[in-house]
Amino acid sequence: MPVTHPYNDELHARFGLVEGDADDLPDNAWLRQVLTRRTHRRYADRPVSDEMVRLLLATAFSASSKSDYQQASVIWLRQQARRDRLAALFPDMPWIGNAPVFLVFLGDARRLETLGEMHGIPQDNGALEGFFNATVDATLALQTCILAAETLGLGSCPISVLRNRIAEVAAILELPDKVFPVAGLCLGYPGQPGFISMRLPLAATLHVDRYDSSGLGEAVAGYDQRRDARHSLKDRQRDPGRFGTAGFYGWSADKARQAASPEGTGFAAYLQAHGFGFEEPEEA
Ligand SMILES: Cc1cc2nc3c(=O)[nH]c(=O)nc-3n(C[C@H](O)[C@H](O)[C@H](O)COP(=O)(O)O)c2cc1C
């Protein structure tokens, strides 16, 4: 057991255990910071300057981009009235309305089509590939923004619940066809320390050379126990009327129950009504 692992404390904090060897690892403060990162939903009463938001967005748009197509866009919600209309759709998540900064990261499959029009080379970017590439670009920009913000001492919370009320959100943000929210992002200086959310071990998530989930049951069982020892969900069982009360209630049971109620209903229909066909692209 590599008790002298240079990232021992951070790995324990994140995984509740340390897997693997520790030979010849660089000591890097930023890795320590990422290993112990966390989402923040409560913010200090300290403003975030416009210059800082612009710097974070410049950093976010520095993320990799599929084929250099650059299909991410961001809406920075600055007008309080518009922000309030959006926040009112999600009263369970007051941080959408009260975070010092609120951004919406968009997959933007429209801009590439506009470039085609500008050059007299029309193309349709509404197939699954176009949707997926725009989603990935927006997601990479989102995560780059999160890590950049954390590097400057800010906290953040991505907000995908926007997609649950997609038509209303799109109307408030005046989204054209082929532009869709991947997630919002609350930003601000943390108001509380927050907590590290433990992750599955690499035994569950890393496959070497071929996909092999034969050890998944054991890996998840161990993870459930470690997570329960740190933060028990025993008294917060989801929907016991439907699922009963479990003797042991860990993360996997909680996620199984959560996923039994579908989210994002209406999103596919919205996309289909707004430019995405998901058909196979025609051969050139
Ligand atoms: C794409 C995405 C969407 C999310 N949407 C929401 C959301 O709508 N509301 C919310 O409170 N948290 C949201 N979260 C935050 C997650 O709940 C959080 O990342 C997760 O519980 C793990 O915690 P951690 O980031 O502190 O490790 C989202 C996170 C991601 C990556």
The ligand as an SDF file (V2000), in Angstrom:
LIG
                    3D

 31 33  0  0  0  0  0  0  0  0999 V2000
  -23.4710   18.8370  -16.7580 C   0  0  0  0  0  0  0  0  0  0  0  0
  -23.7900   19.0900  -15.3060 C   0  0  0  0  0  0  0  0  0  0  0  0
  -25.0270   19.5650  -14.9550 C   0  0  0  0  0  0  0  0  0  0  0  0
  -25.3530   19.8460  -13.6360 C   0  0  0  0  0  0  0  0  0  0  0  0
  -26.5770   20.3700  -13.3440 N   0  0  0  0  0  0  0  0  0  0  0  0
  -26.8450   20.7630  -12.0730 C   0  0  0  0  0  0  0  0  0  0  0  0
  -28.0750   21.4280  -11.7930 C   0  0  0  0  0  0  0  0  0  0  0  0
  -28.9230   21.6260  -12.6570 O   0  0  0  0  0  0  0  0  0  0  0  0
  -28.2750   21.8490  -10.5230 N   0  0  0  0  0  0  0  0  0  0  0  0
  -27.3500   21.6790   -9.5260 C   0  0  0  0  0  0  0  0  0  0  0  0
  -27.5820   22.1050   -8.4030 O   0  0  0  0  0  0  0  0  0  0  0  0
  -26.1820   21.0190   -9.7710 N   0  0  0  0  0  0  0  0  0  0  0  0
  -25.9000   20.5780  -11.0200 C   0  0  0  0  0  0  0  0  0  0  0  0
  -24.6990   19.9620  -11.3070 N   0  0  0  0  0  0  0  0  0  0  0  0
  -23.7070   19.7650  -10.2300 C   0  0  0  0  0  0  0  0  0  0  0  0
  -23.5820   18.2720   -9.8630 C   0  0  0  0  0  0  0  0  0  0  0  0
  -24.6690   17.9270   -9.0430 O   0  0  0  0  0  0  0  0  0  0  0  0
  -22.2410   18.0390   -9.1650 C   0  0  0  0  0  0  0  0  0  0  0  0
  -21.1980   18.2920  -10.0900 O   0  0  0  0  0  0  0  0  0  0  0  0
  -22.1440   16.5950   -8.6740 C   0  0  0  0  0  0  0  0  0  0  0  0
  -23.0390   16.3930   -7.5900 O   0  0  0  0  0  0  0  0  0  0  0  0
  -20.7370   16.2510   -8.2100 C   0  0  0  0  0  0  0  0  0  0  0  0
  -20.3090   17.1530   -7.2330 O   0  0  0  0  0  0  0  0  0  0  0  0
  -18.9160   17.8990   -7.3790 P   0  0  0  0  0  0  0  0  0  0  0  0
  -18.9180   18.6960   -8.6440 O   0  0  0  0  0  0  0  0  0  0  0  0
  -18.8370   18.7890   -6.1490 O   0  0  0  0  0  0  0  0  0  0  0  0
  -17.8560   16.8590   -7.3880 O   0  0  0  0  0  0  0  0  0  0  0  0
  -24.3830   19.6310  -12.6190 C   0  0  0  0  0  0  0  0  0  0  0  0
  -23.1280   19.1330  -12.9700 C   0  0  0  0  0  0  0  0  0  0  0  0
  -22.8370   18.8750  -14.3000 C   0  0  0  0  0  0  0  0  0  0  0  0
  -21.4580   18.3610  -14.6480 C   0  0  0  0  0  0  0  0  0  0  0  0
  1  2  1  0
  2  3  1  0
  2 30  2  0
  3  4  2  0
  4  5  1  0
  4 28  1  0
  5  6  2  0
  6  7  1  0
  6 13  1  0
  7  8  2  0
  7  9  1  0
  9 10  1  0
 10 11  2  0
 10 12  1  0
 12 13  2  0
 13 14  1  0
 14 15  1  0
 14 28  1  0
 15 16  1  0
 16 17  1  0
 16 18  1  0
 18 19  1  0
 18 20  1  0
 20 21  1  0
 20 22  1  0
 22 23  1  0
 23 24  1  0
 24 25  2  0
 24 26  1  0
 24 27  1  0
 28 29  2  0
 29 30  1  0
 30 31  1  0
M  END
$$$$
